[in-house]
Amino acid sequence: MSFDFYKDPNNQDEWLECPECGLKPRVWEFDNGRFAHCVCGENRYEHKHEVRAKAIGDYVRETGGITGYNGDDLRKNWNAYIKKLTK
């Protein structure tokens, strides 16, 4: 049995496309992690273009609450990474 926890982001039109594969990323967000990657890479586990953002669980442990948590950091990190690739 195979599981794929990555899905298309809800606000897909706000994410930049990878300049290599031409696709927008898939995302995986859960209590202990937030990841985005495109299909470039060796296999489904080793991604050539992957970014991360602070997980909500880590943020709560560090600050004691969710005030100030930015749920849009993963998208911002992805878009900044793609902009660097296209320079």
C-alpha positions, 0 to 999 in steps of 0.5 A: 500500500502506498500513501501520498500525503502531498496535495495541491495547495488550496490557493494554487493561483498564488504559487509560482511554477517551477521553471524546470518542470513547469508545475506548481508544487504539491504541499504537505502540512501537518502539526509537525511539518510543512513542505512543498515540492514540485515533481523534479527529483530522483523519486517520490522521496528525494525532491530536487526543489523542496522548501519548508516552513515552521510547523505550527507545533514547533511555533507553539512550543517556542512561543507558548501559543499561536498568536503571530503564527503565519500560515502563509509562510510555506507559499512565501518560501516557495515563491521566494525560492522559485524567484531565486532559481529564475534569476 
